[in-house]
Amino acid sequence: MTSARDIAARGPLIPVLTIADPAHAAPLAEALLAGGVTVLEVTLRTPAALEAIAEIVRTCPAATVGAGTIRDAGQLAAAIGAGAAFGVSPGTTARLADAARESGIPFLPGAATVSEAMALAERGFEVVKFFPAEAAGGAATLKAWHAPLPDLRFCPTGGVTGDNAGDYLTLANVACVGGSWIAPAGRVAAADWAGITGLARAASEELARLRPG
Ligand code: 3PG
């Protein structure tokens, strides 16, 4: 069975996508794949999000597509129904955590404090979304968390860019990084697929430099 750690390792750059037009889903996924990015998070922030996930599942088998910005159990169920391979939440409620564990889907629950991260570890989660990463102290915070929380791995998102992704990716407790900089909503809305492939390729090349092999 695929775990959250598997999903993170398959990334480990995860574009956080906001898709307003379902017709953009397949070309966007293809543009990211062409740039070497295969794990995609479609945020449930638009009415088109579930249809976009289903469309990517249907047309782009090389992509691993998950749902982000999941805030409750109903959204989790809808995402799984659309074919999402994993789920991500910005923070975590007890009900959502229970639903995620029961679903069996790889899930990266959100936390911004040590106590929240500990509560998630207690429930069996292995990879936690650190959100909002830059506003919550950035790479220095995650570095400080490694000694007291040695077994937890993190996916920092929120303010991560091509300029600071390396600060995170070189930390021992960072499994993957997420962010919208690889496919900004404006470029998606403008159908700038070549531009998005260029951003994805640049991010992939930087990743290969930081984590060779
Ligand atoms: C998320 O949900 O992970 C964030 O909104 C992404 O943040 P970013 O736009 O700052 O990358």
Residues whose N, C-alpha, C, O or C-beta is under 5 A from the ligand:
A	BS01	3PG	V16 T157 G158 G159 V160 G178 G179 S180 W181
